[in-house]
Amino acid sequence: MFERHSTLSGFQIINYRADAECKWLLIIGIAAKDNRVVGAMQLYSTERKVSQPIEGHAACFVSFKIEGNPHPSNLFCFSVRTTQGGKLHVIEVGNPPTGNQPFQKKQVEVYYPAEAATDFPVAMQVCVGYFVVSSKAASMK
């Protein structure tokens, strides 16, 4: 258990996630603001007992063995939709396992067409075999 971060005050909690070893925990909340849905997340380390607030709508953890590394990396994938557009981020959480090269964080733009102006990501999952990240969107309408 951990205390809810002040940045989630006034947000409806819509999801809770944990990595495979429960070393990293995440809560996700949404709130209506300026005719759009704002997403806020709280990433918590059970080992260090610290939280980090992150702007985002949907996320997941994945244990993924990167080519050339002897051990799987613990990756955190999250998606956010802001007034400037959508982005998907993939970062390594915690220290890389002994012998592994650190994962180079990735960030890609996510296209939302004009007719989907109020859409935002609500769910995310990863297919490890192909390292495909998929996200489901919802609309404020």
N, C-alpha and C positions, 0 to 999 in steps of 0.2 A: 504494500500500500504506500501511496505517496499523496502529498497534499496537492490539490488542484492549483495551478498557477494563476495568478491574478489576471493574466491576459485572456483567460477563458471565462472570466466573469461576464454573465449575460449571454453566454453561448449555450446552445442545446448540444449535449454530448451525443454523437451519433455512432461512434465506433471506439473500440478498445483493441489494441494489438499488442503482441509480445513476440520477441524473437524465439527461436527454437529452444534456447537455454534459459529463457526468462531473465536474461541479463539486461535487456532493454525493453521498456514498456512505453506505450504510446496511447494517449487519448486524443480524440479528434472531435472538434465542435464546430457548429455553424451558427451564424446569426445574420439576420437581414439588416442591410445597411445601404443607404443611398440607392435603392432599387436593384440591389444585387445581393448575392449570398456570399458572405465573407467566411473563410475557413481559418481556424486556428488549431494548432496541435501543440501538445506538450510531450516531448521526448524525455524519458527518465532513465538514468543509469542506476540499476539496483546495487552495483558494486561501489560506485562513487557517491551515491545518494544525492545526485544533483539533477536538476531539470533544465531543459532548454526549450523556450517557446519558439515555434516555427510557424510561419504563415503557410497554410496548406489545407486542402480539402479531403484528400484520400491518400492512404499510404499502406505499405506492407514491408515486411522483412523477408529476406531470402538468404539462405546459405548457398553460396555459389562458388564452385572451384574454377578459378581463372587459369587459363592456359599458362603453364610454366610454374605455377605455384603448387607446392606439395599439399596444401590444406585449403579447405573452403574458406572464403571470406564472408563475413557477416555484413550484408548490404541492406541499406535502408532506402527504399524507393518511395518518393512522394510526388504528388501532383498538386498544382495550385493554379487557380484562375484569378487573375487580377484584372484591373481595368485596362492594363497594357496587353493582356493576352494570357495564354496558358503555357505552363512549363512542366516538364517532368525532370526530376532530379534523382540521381542514384549516387549514394555516398557510402563509404565504409564506416561502420560505427565500431568504436572500441579500437584497441591496438591490433594490428595485423598479427595473425598467428606466427610463431617463430618459423623462420625460413621463407615466409611469404613476402613478395614485393607488395607495397601498399597499393590498394585500388585507386586509380586516378578517377576522381569524381567526374560524373557526366551530367550534362544538362542539355535538354533539347526542347525546342519550341513545340507546343501542341496547338494545332490549328482548330479554331472554332469559326464556322461560317457566320456571316452576318445575321442569318435567320436564327442562330442559336445564341443570341446576345446574352441571354440570362442563364445559359447552361453552365454547370460547374461539375467537377468530378465528385462522385460519391463512393466509389468502390475501386479497389485496385488489387490485382493478383499477378503472380509471375508463373510462367511455365518454365521450369528450370532446364529441361532438356534442350530447349531452343533459346533460352533467355529472352522470352517474349514477355513484355509487361503490358497488361491490358487494364483499361480503366473504363468504368461505366459513368455516364453523365446523367444528371437530372436537371430539370429546369425550374426556375422560380415561378414560372407562369402557373 
